[in-house]
């Protein structure tokens, strides 16, 4: 592919890079480089860092203009949703970003939701460096408006909900314990058990302890609400 030939992702997102090397850096996950070698593998993380900040300011201004009567607290709640890993992951799936990423083919490595969200932020960072804030702003608003922005609310906090339920039933505080952690250092998978009082454990997994705890709490809440636990 020459610099004049659009990358398939460029066609998908309707944005053509002036500097193709920025697109290449955003699509090349650092796992593809040998551990400890001197390389440009940090470009992915650096672009992710930049993209996260650009996304934050763009969404903040968008919400400020769109909801002139809302308080700072209300705007902050909306922003927390729209810049979240979950939303970045959803946008990445919409543009089929996963199929364009370059990453290690090691047996125990896979592109999970956390890495995909990071790649989305890296892409935003690359667009910002390529042509500046305005084109990046237009790109973000175009994609993010495909979601239901008016009904954006913070994701349900299952751990808080479980704790409130347990205390209302005089069952004390939920206990979480790590069962195991598998996978490589750059892409771990945690398995955590949640238990309330003498109830059977409910197990959740995720790319971080927090994710796994939330999933375990949600699984236990589901059992409670369906009547399988009292």
C-alpha positions as CSV (number, residue, x, y, z in Angstrom):
1,X,0.0,0.0,0.0
2,X,1.4,3.4,-1.0
3,X,0.7,6.6,0.9
4,X,-1.8,7.6,-1.8
5,X,-3.8,4.4,-1.3
6,X,-6.5,4.7,1.4
7,X,-6.3,2.2,4.2
8,X,-9.4,0.1,4.6
9,X,-10.0,1.7,8.0
10,X,-9.8,5.2,6.4
11,X,-12.6,4.2,4.1
12,X,-14.6,2.9,7.0
13,X,-14.3,6.0,9.1
14,X,-14.4,8.5,6.2
15,X,-11.2,10.1,7.2
16,X,-8.0,10.1,5.2
17,X,-4.7,10.7,7.0
18,X,-2.2,13.2,5.7
19,X,0.5,11.3,7.7
20,X,0.0,7.5,7.3
21,X,2.6,6.8,9.9
22,X,0.3,8.2,12.6
23,X,-2.4,5.7,11.5
24,X,0.1,2.9,11.5
25,X,1.3,3.8,15.0
26,X,-2.3,3.9,16.3
27,X,-3.1,0.5,14.9
28,X,0.1,-1.2,16.2
29,X,-0.3,-2.5,19.7
30,X,2.9,-2.6,21.7
31,X,2.5,-6.3,22.2
32,X,3.8,-6.8,18.7
33,X,7.3,-5.9,19.7
34,X,9.7,-8.1,21.5
35,X,9.7,-7.5,25.3
36,X,12.6,-5.4,26.4
37,X,13.7,-4.4,22.8
38,X,14.3,-0.9,21.8
39,X,11.5,0.1,19.6
40,X,8.7,2.6,19.0
41,X,6.1,0.4,20.7
42,X,5.4,3.2,23.2
43,X,3.7,5.2,20.3
44,X,0.5,3.3,20.8
45,X,0.3,4.2,24.5
46,X,1.4,7.8,23.9
47,X,-1.3,8.3,21.3
48,X,-3.8,6.6,23.7
49,X,-2.8,9.1,26.4
50,X,-3.3,12.0,24.0
51,X,-6.6,10.7,22.6
52,X,-8.0,10.3,26.0
53,X,-7.4,14.0,26.8
54,X,-8.7,15.2,23.4
55,X,-11.9,13.1,23.8
56,X,-12.4,14.6,27.2
57,X,-12.3,18.2,26.1
58,X,-14.3,17.6,23.0
59,X,-17.1,15.9,24.9
60,X,-17.0,18.5,27.7
61,X,-17.5,21.3,25.2
62,X,-20.2,19.4,23.4
63,X,-22.2,18.8,26.6
64,X,-21.7,22.4,27.7
65,X,-23.2,23.7,24.5
66,X,-26.0,21.0,24.2
67,X,-27.3,21.3,27.8
68,X,-27.1,24.9,28.9
69,X,-29.4,24.5,31.9
70,X,-27.7,21.5,33.5
71,X,-25.4,21.8,36.5
72,X,-21.8,21.0,36.6
73,X,-22.6,17.7,38.4
74,X,-25.1,16.7,35.7
75,X,-22.7,17.4,32.9
76,X,-19.9,15.5,34.7
77,X,-22.2,12.4,35.0
78,X,-22.9,12.6,31.3
79,X,-19.3,13.0,30.4
80,X,-18.3,10.1,32.6
81,X,-20.4,7.8,30.4
82,X,-19.4,9.2,27.1
83,X,-15.7,9.0,27.7
84,X,-15.9,5.6,29.4
85,X,-14.1,2.5,28.3
86,X,-17.5,0.9,27.5
87,X,-18.5,3.7,25.1
88,X,-15.0,3.8,23.5
89,X,-15.3,0.0,23.0
90,X,-18.8,0.4,21.4
91,X,-17.5,3.0,19.0
92,X,-14.5,0.8,18.1
93,X,-16.9,-2.0,17.3
94,X,-19.0,0.2,15.1
95,X,-16.1,1.1,12.9
96,X,-14.7,-2.5,13.1
97,X,-11.4,-1.3,14.5
98,X,-10.5,-4.7,15.8
99,X,-9.9,-6.2,12.4
100,X,-7.4,-3.5,11.6
101,X,-5.2,-3.8,14.7
102,X,-1.7,-5.3,14.5
103,X,-0.8,-7.3,17.6
104,X,1.2,-10.3,18.8
105,X,0.1,-13.7,17.6
106,X,1.1,-15.3,20.9
107,X,-1.2,-18.1,22.0
108,X,-2.3,-16.4,25.2
109,X,-2.9,-12.9,23.8
110,X,-6.2,-11.6,22.5
111,X,-7.8,-8.2,21.9
112,X,-10.1,-7.7,24.9
113,X,-12.5,-4.8,25.4
114,X,-10.0,-2.8,27.4
115,X,-7.4,-3.0,24.6
116,X,-10.0,-2.1,22.0
117,X,-11.1,1.0,23.9
118,X,-7.4,2.0,24.2
119,X,-7.0,1.6,20.5
120,X,-10.0,3.8,19.9
121,X,-8.3,6.5,22.0
122,X,-5.0,6.0,20.2
123,X,-6.8,6.6,16.9
124,X,-8.3,9.8,18.2
125,X,-4.8,10.9,19.3
126,X,-3.5,10.1,15.8
127,X,-6.2,12.2,14.1
128,X,-5.6,15.1,16.4
129,X,-1.8,15.1,15.5
130,X,-2.6,14.6,11.9
131,X,-4.9,17.6,11.3
132,X,-5.6,19.3,14.6
133,X,-8.5,19.7,17.0
134,X,-11.3,20.7,14.6
135,X,-11.2,17.7,12.3
136,X,-10.8,15.5,15.4
137,X,-13.7,17.2,17.0
138,X,-15.9,16.7,13.9
139,X,-14.9,13.0,13.8
140,X,-15.7,12.4,17.5
141,X,-19.1,14.2,17.4
142,X,-20.1,12.3,14.2
143,X,-19.4,8.9,15.7
144,X,-20.5,9.6,19.3
145,X,-23.8,11.0,18.0
146,X,-24.6,7.5,16.7
147,X,-25.3,6.7,20.4
148,X,-28.2,7.9,22.5
149,X,-26.5,10.9,24.0
150,X,-29.7,12.3,25.6
151,X,-30.1,9.2,27.7
152,X,-26.4,8.9,28.7
153,X,-26.2,7.9,32.3
154,X,-23.5,6.5,34.5
155,X,-23.2,2.7,34.3
156,X,-24.9,0.7,37.1
157,X,-22.5,0.2,40.0
158,X,-23.3,-3.4,40.9
159,X,-21.0,-3.4,43.9
160,X,-22.8,-0.5,45.5
161,X,-26.2,-2.0,44.7
162,X,-25.1,-5.3,46.2
163,X,-23.8,-3.7,49.4
164,X,-27.0,-1.7,49.8
165,X,-29.1,-4.9,49.4
166,X,-26.9,-6.8,51.9
167,X,-27.1,-4.1,54.5
168,X,-30.8,-3.7,54.1
169,X,-31.1,-7.5,54.9
170,X,-28.7,-7.2,57.8
171,X,-26.2,-9.5,56.0
172,X,-23.1,-7.4,56.5
173,X,-20.7,-6.3,53.8
174,X,-20.0,-8.3,50.6
175,X,-16.6,-10.0,50.5
176,X,-14.5,-10.2,47.4
177,X,-11.6,-12.6,46.9
178,X,-9.3,-13.2,44.0
179,X,-9.5,-16.8,42.7
180,X,-6.8,-16.5,40.1
181,X,-5.2,-14.3,37.4
182,X,-4.3,-15.7,34.1
183,X,-2.9,-14.4,30.8
184,X,0.2,-12.3,30.0
185,X,1.1,-9.2,32.0
186,X,-0.2,-6.9,29.3
187,X,-3.6,-8.6,29.1
188,X,-4.5,-10.3,32.4
189,X,-7.8,-11.9,33.2
190,X,-8.9,-11.9,36.8
191,X,-11.4,-14.3,38.4
192,X,-13.0,-13.0,41.6
193,X,-15.7,-14.4,43.8
194,X,-18.3,-12.3,45.6
195,X,-20.0,-13.6,48.7
196,X,-22.6,-12.1,51.1
197,X,-23.0,-13.7,54.5
198,X,-23.5,-17.4,54.1
199,X,-24.7,-17.3,50.5
200,X,-22.9,-19.3,47.8
201,X,-20.2,-17.4,46.0
202,X,-20.8,-15.8,42.6
203,X,-17.8,-15.5,40.2
204,X,-16.9,-12.8,37.8
205,X,-14.0,-12.2,35.4
206,X,-12.5,-9.1,33.8
207,X,-9.4,-7.4,32.6
208,X,-8.9,-5.7,36.0
209,X,-9.8,-6.5,39.6
210,X,-12.5,-3.8,39.5
211,X,-14.1,-5.2,36.4
212,X,-14.1,-8.7,37.8
213,X,-15.6,-7.5,41.1
214,X,-18.3,-5.6,39.3
215,X,-19.2,-8.7,37.2
216,X,-19.2,-11.0,40.3
217,X,-21.5,-8.5,42.1
218,X,-23.8,-8.3,39.1
219,X,-24.0,-12.1,38.8
220,X,-24.9,-12.4,42.5
221,X,-27.5,-9.6,42.1
222,X,-29.0,-11.5,39.1
223,X,-29.3,-14.6,41.2
224,X,-31.0,-12.7,44.0
225,X,-33.5,-10.9,41.7
226,X,-34.4,-14.1,39.9
227,X,-35.2,-15.7,43.3
228,X,-32.3,-18.2,43.2
229,X,-30.9,-16.6,46.4
230,X,-32.8,-15.2,49.4
